Amino acid sequence: MRCSEVMRTMSHRGPRLPGRVIRASLGVSLVMMGSLVVGSGLAGATSTWSFRTSLAVAPLQLVGLSCSSTGLCLAVGSEDAGSGVVEATLDGGATWLEPTVMLSMSAVASVSCTAAGWCAMAGVANDGGPELLGSGSPLLGWGTLSVPSGATSVEQVSCWAPGACVVSGVIGTQAEIWTTLTGGSNWVAFHPRGNHERITALDCKAEGWCLVGLWSSMGLAGILRSESGGTRWAAKGVPPGTAAVVAVSCGDSTRCLAVGASGVLRSTDGGTTWIRDHLGHHVGSISDVSCPSSMGCVMAATLGTAVTTDAGASWSIVARAAGTAPTLVSCADPTGCVTMGKTVMRGQLGRLADWTSSVLPTPPSHLGDLMCPVAERCVGVGGDWTHAVAITSSDGGQSWATASIPTGIDDLATVSCGSATTCLASGTSTRGPVLISSLNGGQAWVSLAIPAGLSSAEGIVCVTSSTCALVGIQGRKPAIWFTRDAGATWTGSTVGRSSTVLSSISCSSVTTCMAVGVTQMSHAVIVRTADGGLTWATVSPAASGPLRDVACTDVGRCVAVGIDAIARSTNAGSTWSIRSTAADAERLLSVACDPTGRCVAAGWSTTGIFATASPLILRLPADASTPIIETNPLVAGFVTTATCANRLGCLLTSDYVRGTMVLTDG
């Protein structure tokens, strides 16, 4: 459905096969979700695809939040699908990237970022054991840190410098504290005295000043303090009857707060002694506290957010909430605080009236289409069949942000960009097909008028910033429309018989285009125009099953793929050769080519047990030699769409059980 761009950066995406349709027709009993794959380098030896990041699709449960002075904030937890997940912002909480699944973890329990942006995470690995990760560039990837010897779980982490962290957890049934100054290469362990079975709170400051909250099954609370970066600890008393402390924070070496079911505890001697404080406001259950300065703290609770600028002598409410879910808070400094609960708030300690809300992105349950008009900049569209979503990436698919789209769209199926800034996308709503356009590379979209007679939009391709072609249905017949003014006006004509369905279109020039599909008898259909859509001729290859997708380069090389075959042309679609894949049980749904004619085809293989169909990625050499199966880490599902950029490499989207994946060539 796409052509080689004028900028010669990419070819094309895949067919429009909504996930529901795929699952219904195949009868595969898998919980499928939209996935994304990234790769590079089609030439040479077989590529090995590996995960770069993964976009969450299930509801999220966030349990930890940490912000650094660089504007980076990470919120961590898990999704209902059973994977650890991270929400990220680079502007102090004003906007948020799409949530990322941590593929090696079933849950993330805690996160801590230093002032410089080095971060560590603690949680549960997929095998149920403890796992620690660390990174100086969290959006680019994480490295595994060694887990302390004997640890059966790691629950909280707090770091004050890169590689300098305190971790709490359990050995058997007893609470344990470990400290590292070397990024986990060695640990110093400390076992709290008494029957303390849980460490409920942990916080370390830049100078290695740490507080720990303890709790036992006998209902006894306690606090430990370290002034030496967690290498030595001393027990400190709390008022009798104090319930579990769920969060602690010190603004400096003397003023500290501890919060929990007993309310607020305040210390003016660095945590040596504590007194119970009166908040003066009903805020519900207090769940978190962050003190970025000696006089300023932010307290998060189920019913609101409270701020003090006089070391707890008085409190002001900056936001009211209605709910029972815990609220998280983190302040990188007095000018950058973020709270996260039912809503997300951000603001400064000294400007209480200026706190504003932000919105976490709603991730797509599937990506219907994907395009990279220039290297590193990509646009994806999709949704959950009730709410459409458009996302953009400026780093080649490493991170994604949600774009602004018109309301009332149920799903977006296909997108194409004729320049670095001009894009068109099609989708569906309760009113019928929709078209939207963007003039800023997919960051914001507006509605376009629908071509007269269009009853269903199947695919779109933009050859230049103003010239695009749209394949769909007019009445009951397949039809193709052209625009020469970026979608302001369209001219179209029906093509073929009413029993034919065209699913994909691609162009090798502004006048020469090919559309592929299937007849009612499940035979391949290829139609071609050499005069910009004025006339169309059928050039279908013989003995071929349904064709799902086609990709052409501007040197006249075209590849079409389908359920049983791979079709090739070296003369801009005038003639085609066919290679049957039926004997190999290859079912190809999408193809993308770089400007030299080397292509990637994607789909699934039905070899083995059909109910666990294997994702399939094929490399198709430009010389039409035998396709090569690419190594990929997906174990179940379907690879459904593809796009290749000149310098970026190739990206694929996939229906897969673990969410929206991003892979990179290894």
N, C-alpha and C positions, 0 to 999 in steps of 0.2 A: 503494500500500500504506500510505498514511498519511493522516491527516486533518489538518484545520486544528486546531492545538493550542488548548487552553483559554487559553493565554497569548497566542494569536494571533501567534505568531512565525514559523510556517512551515507548509508543507503536507506535502511528501512526497517520498519517494525513487522509485527506478525499479524495474523488474522484476527478477526473479531469472533472469538468463540467464548461467550460468557461462561464462567466457571460452572454455573448451574447446569447449563446445557451439556457441557463436557461430562460432568458427573452423571447426569441422567442417562446420557446415551451409552456410557461405558459401564454403568452399573458397578462402579468401583466403590467399595465400602470404606472410603478414607475421608477424614475431615480435612478438606483442602482449603488452602488459603493462598492469596497472591504472593508470589515470591520474585525476587530480583537477583540476577546473576551478573557478575562483571568479569571480563577477561580481556587479555591483550595478546597481540602477536599471533597472526594466523599462520605465518610461515614457519618453516623448520619443523622440529620434532613436535610430537603431540603435546598440546598444552595440558597443564594440570590446574584445574580450577579449585580455588579454596575460598572460604568465607572471608569477606572484608567486614561486613556489618549485616544487620538483620533488623527489619522493621517489624515491631510488634503489631498484632492485629486484635488480640483478645483484651478484655477489660483488665485494667492495671490496678495493682495494690502497691502503693509506694510507701516505704517505711523509713527511708533515710534521705537526707538532703545536706549538701555541702557546697558552699560558694567560695571562690577565691577572688583576690583583688584584680585579677585579669578580666573579670566579667563572666568567667565560666562558672556555671552552677550545674551540679549533677544531682538528680533525684533517682533513687534506686528502689527496687522491690521485685515484684514478679507479676506475670500475667496469668490469667486463668488457664491458659494452655500448659502451664507448668514449666516456664522458662524464666530465668532472671532477666530483668529489663532495666534500662537506663533512660531517663529523660534528660536532655541537655539544653542549655541556653548559653549563648556566647555574649549576650548583652545584658547580663545581670537580671534576667527574668522577663525582659520586655517581650521577646519572642522565643519560641521553643522549637527545637528540631523534632523530627519524627522519632518516636520512642524506639530504642535499639534493643534487640534481644541479645543477651549474652549466651551464646550457644553452648558453652561448656558448663553453665550453671543452671540449676533448677530454681534457684532463688538467690537474690542479693539481699543481705541483711543490713549492711552498713556501708557508708562511703565517707571518705575524708579527703579533702583537697587542701594543699598548702597554699600560702599566699602567692607563690609563683606558678601555681597550676598543676603541680605534680599530685596525682591522686592515687588512692588505694581503695580496693573494695574487698569486703569479706562476705562469704556466703556459703551456699551448699552446692557442691559439684553434682553433676548428673548421676554419679554413682552413689550419692548420699553422703559422701565424705566432705570434709572441710575444704574450702578453696579460697585462696588469696590472689588478687590480681593487682598490678600496679602499672602506671603509665604517666609519662611526661606529656603526652599528646593524646588525651582520652578519645578524641573524635577519630583518631587514626588507627587506634588499636590498643590492646592491652597485653601485657606479658604476665606469665605465671610467676608468683612469688612462692618460695618454699614455705610450707606450712610447718609450724612448730612441732617438734617431735612429741608424739603421744597425744596430740590434740584430737579429740573426737568431734569437736565442732569449734568454729570460730564465728563469733556473733557480732562483735563491735570492733571498729578500728578508728583510731584518731592519730593523725600525723601532724608534726609541726615543721618538718623540713623534708626534702626529697629523700626517701628511704628511711627516715626516722619516724617510727610509728610504735604505738602501743596497741596490742590486740587482746581482746578478752574472749574467753570461750570456756570449754569444759573438757576435762579429762575424766572419763567415766561419768560420775555424777557430781564431781566437785568443780567449783569455779576455779579458773586459772587466769593469770595475766602473763603476757609475754611482751618483751620489748626488743626491738631491733633498731640499730643505727646504720645498718648496711643493706637495706632493701630486702631483708629476709634471708640473707646468706648465713646469718647466725642469730640466735635468739637467746635472751636471758629470761628465765621463767621465775614467777613468783606465785606461791600458793597462799592465799589469805587464810589466816587462822580462823578456827571455828567451823561451824557447819554451814557456810555460805555456799548455796547451790547455784546462785545466779549472780552475774554482774549486770546490773540494770541500767547503768549510765557510765559514760566514759567521755572525757574531754581533755585535750592537751593544748597548751598554748605554744606560741612560737619559741619561747625559751625552754621548752620541755617541762613546763609546770603542768602536772596532770592531776585530775580528780577522778575517782571511781566510786560509783554507787553499788552497794552490796545488798543482797536480800537472801534470807533463809526461809525454809519451810516452817520455822517456828514463829515467823512474823517479825523477825528482827531486821532492822535496816542499819546500814553502816556506811561510812565514807572513808576511803583511803586517799592519801595525798602523797605525791612524789614531787620533789624539787630537783630531781637529778635525771630528768628524761626517762623516768620509768625504771631506773636501775635499782632504786631503794624506795620502799613504801612504808608509811606510818598510818595507823588507824586513828581516826578522828571521831568524836562523839556527835550524836544527833539527839534532839529532844526526845524524851520517852514517848512511845506510842507512834513514832513516825512510820508511816507506810512506805512502800517501795519508792525510791527516788528514780524517776524515769529519765531525767536529763539534768546535767550540771554544766555550768559555764562560768568562767572567771574573766572579768574585764581587765584585771591586772593581777599582781601577786597578792593583793589583799582583799579585793571585793569580789565575791562569788555568789551565785544563786544556785539553788537546787530545787527542783520542782517535782511534783508527783501527786498522788491521791491525797496527801496531807496538805496540799497547797504549796506555799512558797517558803523555802528556808533561805535565810540570808546570813552571810558571813562577812566580817570586816577584817579578819585576820588570816586570810588565805585558806580558809577551810578548817582551821583548828577548832573553832567553836561555831555553833549555829543556833540561830533563834528563828522561831516561827513568825512569819510576817503576814500582815493583812493586806490583801490585794485591793479591797474597796470596790470591786466590780464582780458581778457574777458572769463568769466566762465559761462555765462548764468544766469538763475534765481537762486539766492542763497536761500537755503531752510533750512540750519541747521548750527550750530556752536558748538564746544566743546573746552573749554580751560582747560586742565589738570594742567597747571602751570601758574605762573605769566607772563612768557614771551612766552609761547607756546600755539597755538590754531590751530585747523583744521576746515576749512570751506568747506561745501559740497554744490554743485550746480549741475544744470542739465548737464553742459558741462565739469565738471572737479572737482577735489579736490585740494584745496590750503592750504598750511601750512605756518605759521609764527613761528619763534623762537626768534623774537625780539619785541614782544608785538604789532605786526601789522605795524611796520615801513617798512617792506618788506615782500613779499609773494613769495612762490615757488609753482609751479604746480607739484604734484606728480602723478596725473593720469588724463588723458583726457577721456571724455565720449561723446557719441553722443546720444542724446535723449531729451525727454521733461519731463520725470518723475522726481519727487522730489528725492533728495538724502539725506540720513540720516547719521549722524555721532555721535559717542560717544567714548570718551577716558577715560579709567579707570585711567590712569596715563600717563606720557609722553612716556612710552615705549609700551603702548598698546592702539592703536587707530583703530577703525573699521569704514569704510564708506560703505553704502549699497544703491545701486541704480540699474542701469541696470547691473552693476557688483559689486562684493564685494571686497573691498581692506582692507588690514591691514598693519600696520607699526608703526614706532617710529618717534617722532618729530625730534630727532637728527640724523636720518639716512634716509634722504629723498630718496636716490637712492635704498633703499632696500624694498620699499613697494611692496607687492605681492598681487595677487588676489586669491580668493577662490570661490568655487561654492556652491550655495544652492542646496540641494538635490531635485531631481525630484520624488515626491511621486508616488507610484503605484495607478492606479485607482482601482485595485483589487489585493488581495494577493491570488495567486493560491494555495499555500501550505505553510506549517509551520512546524518546527521541533525544539525541544529542546534536543540536545544530552546529555547535562548535566544540572544540576540545574542552573537556572539563565541565561544560555547562549542559545539563540534561533536564528534560521535562518528562514527568510521568503523569498519567491520568488513570483513574479507576473509581473505586467506591465500594459500597456494600449492597448495591442494588436498591437501596432506599435513600442514600445520601452520597452524592458524587464528591470526589476529592481530586485535586491537582497538586502535585508536589514538584519542587525544583531542587536541583543540586548544582553547586558551583565548584565542586571538587571531584567530579567524575564519579559520583555515586557513593562517596564515603559518608556523607551526611545529607539529609533532606529536610526541607522546610515546606510547610503547607502554604499554598497559594490562595489568593482570594478569587472565588468564582461566583457567578450569579446564583441566587437561591432557586429552589424548586427543581434541581436536576437530580435524578435518581442514580445515574451512573454515567461515567464517561468511558467510551470504548476505544477511541483512536485519536491520535494527535500527530501533527506534522508541522514542521517549521521550515519556511522557505528562506529564512535568513536567520541571523543570530538573534534577532529580536521579534520577528513576526511569526506567529504560530496560529494554527486553527485546530480545533478539537470538536469531535462529535460525540453525542451520547443520547440518552433517553430520559424522558420524564413522563408523568401521568398524562401530559397533553400530547405526547408523541415525540418524535426525534427533535434534538436540539443541536445547535451549532454555536460555538463560542470562539472568540479570537483574543489574542494577546499581542500587544505592541512592545512589551518589555521582557521578552524571553520567558514568558510563562509565569511571571510573578503575580500578575493580575489579569483578569479575564472579563470580557463583556459579551453580551448576547448578540448573535447575528440573526437576521431574518432567514427562515427556512426556504430553500428553493421550492418553487411551485410544484406540487405533485409529489414531493418526497414523503413517503410513508415509513421508510426505514433507512437509516444510514449505516452502512457496513464498513466503510473504510475511506480514508482521505489521504491525499498526497499533495504537497506543495513543492512545485518545481522552482519557483522564485518567490520573492516576498509578496507578489501580487497574483501569480498564476497557480491555481490549485485545481485538483480534480477530486470528485466525490463519487463513490460508487454506492448504490443503494437500490431501493425498490420504489417504483412509481406505479401505484395501483397494485397490480399483481405481477408486473414484469420488471426484470432487472433494468436499471437505467444508470447512466453516468452523466454527471453535470460538471461543467467547467466554469471557473471564475477567472477574470483577468484583472479584478480590482479588489483582491484580498477578501472576497466574500460578500461584498456589497451587493452584487448582482450575479446571477447564475443562468447559464443556458444548458439544457440537457436533452437527452434523447434516450428512448428505450433501446435495449440491445438484447437480441436473442429472444428465446421463447419464455413464456411465463413459468415453465417448469425448471428454468435455470436459476441458480443462485450464484451471484458473484460476491466473493468475500474479500478480495484484495486487489489493489491497483498499484502499479509502479511505473515510472517514466524514465526514459533515457535522455529525453530532451523536452523542450516545452511543447513539441508537437507529437512526439512518439511515445505512446503509453500502452501498457498491457494490463488487462484485468483477468483474473483467474477465478474459477469456481467449479461447480458441479451441476450435472443434469439430474433430472428425476430418476434416471436409471443408474446413478452413481458413476457416471463417466466424466472425465476431465473436460473443462471448458477453458479455452484461452481466446480472448478477443483482443484485437489490436487496432490502434489508430495511428496514422502517420500524418494526419492533417489537423491535429489539435482537437479531435473529437467530432469533426464534421461527419466522418464516416467511420464505420467499424467493420472489420473482417474477422471471421473465425479462423484461427490458425492452430487448433487443438492437435496435440500429438495423439497418435493412435495408441490403443492398448494401455491406457492410463486410468487409474482410479481418481477419486476426488482430489482436486488441488486446493490447498488452503491459503497459500501465500506466494508472493512473487517479489523479487528484488532485482533491479536493473542498475547498472552503472552507466555513466555518460560516455563510455567507450563502446556501448552496445552489448555488453555481456549481461545476460539475464538468467536467473535460476528460479524455478518454481518448484515447490515441494507440496506433498500431500500425504494421503493415507498409504498409498502403495507405490509411490514413485518420486523420482527426482528428474525434472525436465530442465534442459539447458538450451540456451541460444547464444550464438556469438555474433548475430547480425540484427540486434535490436528487436528480436522477437519475430522476424520474418519466417524462420524455420526453427524447429525444435528437435532435439534428440532426447530419448527417454531411457532411464535406468530404473528397472523395477526393484522395489525394496520389499515386496510382499513376502518373498522367501525368508528375508531377514527379520520379519516381524517388526519393521520400523514404521512408526506412525509419526510423521513430521508435520508440525503445525506452523512453523515460522522459519524464515530465512532472512539473513542480513549479509550484505557484501561490503567490503571496503572498495575504494576506487580502482584497485588493480584487478578486481574480479574474484579475489579469494573470499570465500563465504563461510558462514556458520549457520547450520540448520539445527533446529531444536524441536523436540517433541517427547515421545516416550517409546519404550520398547515393550512388546507384549511377550517376550520370551520369559520362560519360567512361570510362576504363579501369576495369573492375570490380575488377581485382586490386589497385588502389590506391584503394580506396573512400575518399571524403572525409568527414571528420567534419562533422556538421551540427548547428547550434544555431539553433532558431527562437524568436522572440518572438511570443507569442500575445496580442494586445490583449484587454482585458476586454470590448470591444464586439463581439467575434467578427469583426472585420474581417480582411483578408487577413494571414496570417502573414508576418513579416519575417525574412529570413535574417540572423543575427548574424555579424559578422566575428570570426573566431577564428584563432589562429596554428597550430593543429594541421594537419598536412599529410596524415596518413594515420591510419586507425584508426576507432574507433567511440566515440561519447559514449554511455555506458550508464546512468548514474544521475544524479538531480538532487534538490536540496533548496533551498528558498527560505526565508530568515528575514526578518522584517519590517525590521530595521535593517541586518542583515549583508549582504543581497543574496542571490545564488544561487551555489551550488556544484554542480559537475558532476564525475562521475568518468568516465574514458574508457579504453578499451583502445587503447594507443598505443605506438609503437616506442621511445619515449625514457624510459619509466618512468612513475611516478605523478606527474602534473602538478598544480600549483596555479596557476590563472590568476585575474586580477582585471580588473574592468571598467576600461577606460582612459579 
